Amino acid sequence: MFDVAIVGFGPVGAVAAALLGQADLRVHVSDRLAGVYEIPRAISLDHEVMRVFQQIGIVEAVQPHTEPFTDSEWFGADGRLIRRMTMVAPPHPQGYTPSLVFTQPPVERLLRERVAQLPGVTVALGTETTALAQDDVGVTLTQRDADGTVSTLRARWVVACDGGASTLRGMVGMELADLDFDEPWLVVDVRVNERGLARLPRTSVQFCEPDRPCTMVIGPGTRRRWEISLKPGDDPRQAATPEGTWGLLRRWITPEDGELWRQSSYRFHALVARQWRAGRVFVAGDAAHMQPPFLGQGMCQGVRDAVNLAWKLAAVIQGRVRGGAAQALLDSYGTERQAHVRTLTTRLKSLGAIICERAPVRAKERDARLLAECGGLVRDTPRQA
């Protein structure tokens, strides 16, 4: 019997597997994909995550795939600068730059390479979990591999890191609470050439325009990301075609200025699991919460889930905490993480309400208010301490 089975080998599942493996536990981790998903999704890290990578032993290998987040300038309804978000000056309190951009696929590969070095961790890729049953001493998972072979495994505890559409969350009947944010957006990553770079801003930009709010983020190297809101009459599928995407990008760049790396239509949600534990099954990462991307905290939140849960599982499995205290410790995972996620999501919604004001009159009132708060002179506001 394994100590812990993790379903989902994205960044959150990989961090959980690494931490549990380093604690000398027997871990099984599986994923339905045969390899790393090569399209970037997350783009932001913070200093807390870098300290976790340090604990795992990969931080030096990760650093070449990161860059400090640039300043971010916000422009209002009439194109005026209304806010400037900046980086705090070094020395940084946690030893690493507080806000970073990164390229996800190579960082995921580094996480998986580290997991592969841990003798107590077994990895099964191209494997789908099709059933779950739990009893007083463990959980039985039924899994089907790429050639159709069906097998079962037993684990004392299971962690579902299988994404926003989590199959395991549905199997154990966990529900998501809707925190009332639901908007369609197009997310685009472009590898920009020298001509394109010459045309683009030197800072990240938040366009707080009532007609179509949008964001441009300066990623590592020549990568640039746009998050563009879609209007009620827009077809999300058409917007995600090359033709539709270039049509929305044309105010900044054209196909002669770079190549599309990824374009996807999403509905940005604010959802948090009502329960984070069902018997011997826990949820983490996108399986437990989804939030608007305005502060780039999606993956960071998932890593915090993994850190919070891993040491608690290790303490219980290794017998350092027993009986009722053990159950209380495991229950505290959901209590602590849910409170933190809800607080941050509330902040993100408030930020989104500022950015995404669609009514022209209210957008101009917002601009006037923000400028009045700084005495008419936009001052540097540190993004993160």
C-alpha positions, 0 to 999 in steps of 0.5 A: 500500500502506498502512503499517498496517491496523487492524481495529477502531475502538473506543477501542484501534483509535482510539488506535492510528490517532491515534498512527500517523497523527500519525507521518505513516504511511499508515493504514487503519482499519475497523470492522464497525459504522457508528458509535460503539457507544452503550452504555457498556462501559468506565467507568474511566480512569487518569492514563496514559491521560489523558497519552495523550489529551494526546499525541493532542490531545484531553485538554481535550475529554475532561475534561468527560466524566470525574470523579474516582473516588470512595472505595470502601468494602468491606463484609464478610459481616456488613455491617461495613466491612472496607476503604476505598480512597481517592484519593491527594492532589494534586499527582498525579505524572503531572499528572492524577487517578490514577483516573477514571470516564468515559462511553465513547461521547462519548470514542470520538467525540472520538477518531474526530474526531481521527483524521478530522483526520489526512490519512494515515488512511483510515476505513472503517465498516460494513466486515467483514474476511472474509479475510487472507493475508500474504507477505514484504512485506505483508498482503492483507485482504479486506473486505465493506462494508455493501452487500455490495461486496467489496474488498481492500487491502494493508498492510505490517502489520496490528493486530487490535483487533477485540475478545474474539471477534477474527476476525483472531486466529482467521485467523492461529491465535493462541490465548488462555491461560486464567488460570483465572477464569470467573464469570457476572456481570450489568453494569447501568448506570442513570441515577438520578433525584433520588429514587434518588440520595437512597437510594444511598451517597455512595461506590462500594461493594464488597459482599463478601457470600458469597451474592452479591458485587456492586459499585456504582460511582459514574459521571459525573453521575447514572450508577451501575453495578452489577456483580452476580454470578450464582449457579449457578441463575440464568439469565443471559438472564433476569437481563439482562431489565428484569424480571430486572435490577430484581429484582436491583437492588431492595435499592437502587433501584426503577424509580421511582428511575431508568431502565436504560441498559444491562444485559448478562450476561457471563462475566468471564474471565482470558485472555491471548494466547499469541502477540501477533504472527503474522508481520505481524499483531499483536493488541491490546486485548480481542483480546489479553487479557481480565481481571476488571474489579475495578480497571477496567483493561480499556480502560487495558490496551488503550491501553497496548498501542496506545502500546507498539506504535505507536512501534515500528511507526513506527520500523521503517516509517520505517527508524530501526530495520532488520534483525534489530534491527527484528524484535527491536523488534517482538517486544518488543511481545508480550514486554513487554505480555504480562508486564505483562498477566499480572502485573496479571491475577494481581493482579486474580484475587487481588483477586477471590478476596477479593471473591468468597469464597462460603463463609460461614465463609471469608468471615468469616475473610477479614473478621477477617484484613483487620481484624486487618491494620489493627489493627481500625481501617479506614484509608484505602488509596490505590487508585493512586499 
